[in-house]
Amino acid sequence: AGDIVATLKALGTNVTNIGILANVAVTQGDYLRLNLNTTNTSVGAGEKVTTPGYTGFPNGRRPGDDTIDTLLYFITNQTLLTGDNVNSNDVPLGGSFPFFAQPQQPRVTGVIDDNTRN
């Protein structure tokens, strides 16, 4: 944990945000959980930590929550509002259990669009 804290400090992350990140990673862990006392105001897709009324990660992660954008938000002391600009999945999430899309299948050799390039 010391190396992680040192890296966050080197990046300029303040003590408050280091505490928030430690709570997520160490105390809460990264797992999906359902709190029936917290109203789910959306499906979590396209919502960011900066969205008014946001109830997702780090307060319990939903499949559509953009965890990378949220982490960048706290690492940069709430100054980076654009995140990583990856704002959707290449395959949409399902609307019923198990919610996750089918994995990408290998492409034919020689196909230019193999979903591995920007």
Backbone as CSV, one residue per row, in Angstrom:
resi,resn,N_x,N_y,N_z,CA_x,CA_y,CA_z,C_x,C_y,C_z
1,ALA,0.824,-1.199,0.000,0.000,0.000,0.000,0.862,1.253,0.000
2,GLY,2.038,1.162,0.607,2.928,2.319,0.675,3.346,2.815,-0.695
3,ASP,3.628,1.888,-1.610,4.021,2.277,-2.968,2.873,2.968,-3.700
4,ILE,1.670,2.469,-3.480,0.501,3.070,-4.134,0.280,4.483,-3.614
5,VAL,0.354,4.658,-2.299,0.175,5.988,-1.707,1.260,6.934,-2.201
6,ALA,2.502,6.462,-2.254,3.604,7.298,-2.745,3.368,7.726,-4.194
7,THR,2.873,6.810,-5.012,2.588,7.137,-6.414,1.465,8.161,-6.511
8,LEU,0.404,7.965,-5.729,-0.703,8.925,-5.738,-0.230,10.304,-5.294
9,LYS,0.602,10.364,-4.269,1.143,11.652,-3.819,1.999,12.288,-4.905
10,ALA,2.801,11.471,-5.600,3.635,11.992,-6.691,2.774,12.549,-7.828
11,LEU,1.586,11.983,-8.013,0.659,12.478,-9.030,-0.100,13.720,-8.562
12,GLY,0.065,14.088,-7.287,-0.594,15.270,-6.752,-1.925,15.000,-6.084
13,THR,-2.270,13.747,-5.867,-3.539,13.408,-5.219,-3.477,13.825,-3.755
14,ASN,-4.513,14.532,-3.288,-4.499,14.996,-1.898,-4.896,13.877,-0.934
15,VAL,-4.673,14.129,0.356,-4.893,13.119,1.394,-6.357,12.677,1.446
16,THR,-7.286,13.605,1.265,-8.713,13.259,1.294,-9.051,12.248,0.203
17,ASN,-8.579,12.496,-1.011,-8.884,11.590,-2.120,-8.131,10.276,-2.003
18,ILE,-6.927,10.293,-1.431,-6.217,9.041,-1.169,-7.032,8.198,-0.195
19,GLY,-7.639,8.844,0.803,-8.498,8.131,1.749,-9.722,7.532,1.080
20,ILE,-10.330,8.278,0.153,-11.496,7.769,-0.576,-11.104,6.552,-1.404
21,LEU,-9.984,6.650,-2.108,-9.515,5.534,-2.935,-9.146,4.329,-2.083
22,ALA,-8.521,4.564,-0.933,-8.169,3.456,-0.034,-9.431,2.771,0.479
23,ASN,-10.455,3.553,0.789,-11.717,2.979,1.254,-12.329,2.080,0.185
24,VAL,-12.268,2.526,-1.070,-12.821,1.726,-2.165,-12.015,0.447,-2.357
25,ALA,-10.698,0.577,-2.423,-9.841,-0.568,-2.761,-9.634,-1.529,-1.600
26,VAL,-9.454,-0.997,-0.399,-9.101,-1.840,0.743,-10.324,-2.223,1.560
27,THR,-11.091,-1.245,1.985,-12.223,-1.509,2.868,-13.390,-2.153,2.128
28,GLN,-13.767,-1.579,0.994,-14.936,-2.064,0.255,-14.594,-3.130,-0.778
29,GLY,-13.394,-3.063,-1.329,-13.041,-3.978,-2.411,-13.802,-3.612,-3.670
30,ASP,-13.524,-4.285,-4.761,-14.229,-4.023,-6.010,-15.121,-5.217,-6.316
31,TYR,-16.355,-5.115,-5.888,-17.305,-6.181,-6.160,-18.675,-5.564,-6.377
32,LEU,-19.510,-6.295,-7.026,-20.867,-5.828,-7.261,-21.727,-6.168,-6.057
33,ARG,-22.472,-5.194,-5.562,-23.363,-5.462,-4.438,-24.656,-4.677,-4.647
34,LEU,-25.687,-5.124,-4.009,-26.990,-4.499,-4.151,-27.459,-4.010,-2.795
35,ASN,-27.622,-2.706,-2.669,-28.148,-2.105,-1.461,-29.571,-1.659,-1.774
36,LEU,-30.546,-2.357,-1.244,-31.944,-2.056,-1.538,-32.402,-0.735,-0.941
37,ASN,-31.588,-0.127,-0.066,-31.926,1.161,0.529,-31.463,2.337,-0.324
38,THR,-30.648,2.077,-1.358,-30.179,3.130,-2.249,-30.962,3.036,-3.546
39,THR,-31.692,4.087,-3.851,-32.504,4.099,-5.056,-31.606,4.094,-6.282
40,ASN,-31.886,3.212,-7.227,-31.158,3.178,-8.485,-31.884,4.085,-9.457
41,THR,-31.273,5.229,-9.749,-31.936,6.217,-10.593,-31.652,6.033,-12.075
42,SER,-30.788,5.083,-12.410,-30.507,4.802,-13.817,-29.894,3.413,-13.929
43,VAL,-29.594,3.000,-15.158,-28.959,1.697,-15.360,-27.451,1.782,-15.193
44,GLY,-26.917,2.982,-14.982,-25.485,3.133,-14.799,-24.720,3.336,-16.082
45,ALA,-25.366,3.236,-17.207,-24.668,3.393,-18.483,-24.636,4.856,-18.883
46,GLY,-23.454,5.358,-19.174,-23.307,6.737,-19.600,-23.325,7.741,-18.467
47,GLU,-23.501,7.279,-17.261,-23.511,8.145,-16.094,-22.090,8.272,-15.563
48,LYS,-21.727,9.454,-15.097,-20.395,9.678,-14.540,-20.523,10.124,-13.093
49,VAL,-19.412,10.069,-12.379,-19.400,10.514,-10.993,-19.794,11.988,-10.898
50,THR,-19.634,12.746,-11.978,-20.004,14.157,-11.993,-21.472,14.387,-12.341
51,THR,-22.217,13.327,-12.686,-23.639,13.437,-13.006,-24.425,13.727,-11.727
52,PRO,-25.267,14.772,-11.711,-26.063,15.048,-10.511,-26.881,13.828,-10.093
53,GLY,-26.856,13.499,-8.810,-27.603,12.367,-8.286,-26.941,11.029,-8.497
54,TYR,-25.677,11.026,-8.914,-24.951,9.779,-9.184,-24.943,8.884,-7.953
55,THR,-25.315,7.614,-8.126,-25.374,6.683,-6.992,-24.501,5.455,-7.189
56,GLY,-23.690,5.438,-8.229,-22.893,4.244,-8.521,-21.539,4.220,-7.851
57,PHE,-20.586,3.541,-8.491,-19.226,3.373,-7.983,-18.676,4.711,-7.539
58,PRO,-18.101,4.862,-6.354,-17.642,3.838,-5.427,-18.650,3.448,-4.354
59,ASN,-19.920,3.708,-4.542,-20.944,3.364,-3.547,-21.630,2.047,-3.874
60,GLY,-20.904,1.138,-4.425,-21.456,-0.115,-4.922,-21.449,-0.039,-6.431
61,ARG,-20.756,-0.926,-7.076,-20.549,-0.815,-8.517,-21.619,-1.556,-9.288
62,ARG,-22.168,-0.871,-10.300,-23.118,-1.477,-11.220,-22.375,-1.839,-12.499
63,PRO,-22.886,-2.782,-13.287,-22.162,-3.200,-14.493,-21.813,-2.059,-15.445
64,GLY,-22.649,-1.046,-15.540,-22.392,0.043,-16.477,-21.580,1.189,-15.921
65,ASP,-21.215,1.145,-14.649,-20.449,2.244,-14.061,-19.048,2.302,-14.658
66,ASP,-18.608,3.496,-14.981,-17.286,3.698,-15.571,-16.277,3.885,-14.444
67,THR,-15.707,2.796,-13.988,-14.793,2.839,-12.845,-13.516,3.608,-13.159
68,ILE,-13.028,3.548,-14.381,-11.799,4.265,-14.730,-12.022,5.770,-14.636
69,ASP,-13.132,6.275,-15.177,-13.424,7.704,-15.068,-13.527,8.132,-13.609
70,THR,-14.159,7.315,-12.786,-14.302,7.646,-11.371,-12.947,7.689,-10.681
71,LEU,-12.097,6.702,-10.951,-10.759,6.701,-10.352,-9.955,7.915,-10.804
72,LEU,-10.003,8.235,-12.093,-9.286,9.417,-12.583,-9.802,10.689,-11.921
73,TYR,-11.099,10.755,-11.687,-11.716,11.908,-11.032,-11.122,12.124,-9.640
74,PHE,-10.982,11.052,-8.866,-10.430,11.185,-7.519,-8.912,11.348,-7.522
75,ILE,-8.218,10.663,-8.418,-6.757,10.791,-8.484,-6.363,12.226,-8.816
76,THR,-7.157,12.899,-9.654,-6.850,14.279,-10.048,-7.544,15.308,-9.156
77,ASN,-7.985,14.893,-7.972,-8.640,15.799,-7.016,-9.862,16.499,-7.615
78,GLN,-10.680,15.758,-8.335,-11.922,16.216,-8.951,-11.706,17.295,-10.012
79,THR,-10.525,17.339,-10.650,-10.291,18.346,-11.688,-10.461,17.795,-13.095
80,LEU,-10.269,16.500,-13.297,-10.418,15.898,-14.628,-11.862,15.439,-14.788
81,LEU,-12.632,16.204,-15.531,-14.055,15.911,-15.673,-14.371,15.094,-16.917
82,THR,-13.413,14.947,-17.831,-13.680,14.228,-19.078,-13.384,12.743,-18.976
83,GLY,-12.618,12.311,-17.996,-12.279,10.899,-17.861,-11.376,10.434,-18.982
84,ASP,-11.522,9.172,-19.363,-10.658,8.589,-20.394,-11.287,8.659,-21.788
85,ASN,-12.487,9.238,-21.884,-13.223,9.390,-23.149,-13.620,8.064,-23.796
86,VAL,-13.657,6.994,-23.018,-14.245,5.736,-23.478,-15.610,5.689,-22.800
87,ASN,-16.637,6.123,-23.533,-17.927,6.382,-22.909,-19.007,5.350,-23.191
88,SER,-18.641,4.259,-23.814,-19.628,3.205,-24.041,-18.914,1.882,-24.277
89,ASN,-19.665,0.820,-24.151,-19.130,-0.506,-24.453,-19.254,-0.759,-25.947
90,ASP,-18.368,-1.579,-26.476,-18.491,-1.921,-27.892,-19.653,-2.878,-28.126
91,VAL,-20.067,-3.592,-27.095,-21.243,-4.455,-27.148,-22.134,-4.035,-25.974
92,PRO,-23.390,-3.640,-26.218,-24.248,-3.143,-25.137,-24.500,-4.190,-24.050
93,LEU,-24.681,-3.705,-22.816,-25.056,-4.577,-21.709,-26.480,-5.068,-21.922
94,GLY,-26.775,-6.239,-21.395,-28.117,-6.784,-21.495,-29.064,-6.132,-20.506
95,GLY,-30.351,-6.267,-20.729,-31.349,-5.678,-19.856,-31.861,-6.622,-18.783
96,SER,-31.362,-7.853,-18.762,-31.772,-8.818,-17.746,-30.565,-9.656,-17.336
97,PHE,-30.705,-10.360,-16.239,-29.601,-11.151,-15.702,-29.090,-12.120,-16.751
98,PRO,-27.813,-12.263,-16.955,-26.688,-11.779,-16.150,-26.178,-10.406,-16.567
99,PHE,-26.860,-9.675,-17.421,-26.577,-8.295,-17.815,-25.361,-8.109,-18.717
100,PHE,-24.340,-8.935,-18.569,-23.115,-8.743,-19.339,-23.276,-9.236,-20.767
101,ALA,-22.629,-8.541,-21.686,-22.677,-8.923,-23.098,-21.811,-10.154,-23.329
102,GLN,-22.087,-10.835,-24.422,-21.256,-11.972,-24.800,-19.851,-11.478,-25.120
103,PRO,-18.833,-12.271,-24.843,-17.464,-11.838,-25.138,-17.235,-11.704,-26.642
104,GLN,-16.288,-10.865,-26.986,-15.917,-10.711,-28.393,-15.318,-12.014,-28.906
105,GLN,-15.708,-12.403,-30.093,-15.171,-13.609,-30.706,-13.971,-13.240,-31.575
106,PRO,-13.011,-14.150,-31.723,-11.850,-13.858,-32.577,-12.295,-13.524,-33.999
107,ARG,-11.596,-12.600,-34.610,-11.883,-12.196,-35.985,-11.063,-13.047,-36.952
108,VAL,-11.500,-13.057,-38.172,-10.777,-13.763,-39.223,-9.417,-13.091,-39.412
109,THR,-8.366,-13.870,-39.566,-7.032,-13.334,-39.774,-7.020,-12.399,-40.976
110,GLY,-6.376,-11.251,-40.802,-6.267,-10.288,-41.896,-7.357,-9.241,-41.913
111,VAL,-8.373,-9.372,-41.062,-9.437,-8.375,-40.991,-8.878,-7.134,-40.307
112,ILE,-9.076,-5.981,-40.920,-8.498,-4.750,-40.372,-9.196,-4.343,-39.082
113,ASP,-10.523,-4.379,-39.038,-11.251,-3.964,-37.840,-11.418,-5.154,-36.903
114,ASP,-10.457,-5.328,-36.008,-10.533,-6.444,-35.066,-10.822,-5.969,-33.640
115,ASN,-11.296,-4.723,-33.507,-11.658,-4.121,-32.213,-10.490,-4.020,-31.240
116,THR,-9.267,-4.017,-31.747,-8.113,-3.850,-30.861,-7.380,-2.553,-31.140
117,ARG,-7.866,-1.767,-32.090,-7.188,-0.521,-32.452,-8.149,0.646,-32.286
118,ASN,-7.583,1.801,-31.973,-8.394,3.020,-31.850,-8.599,3.656,-33.199
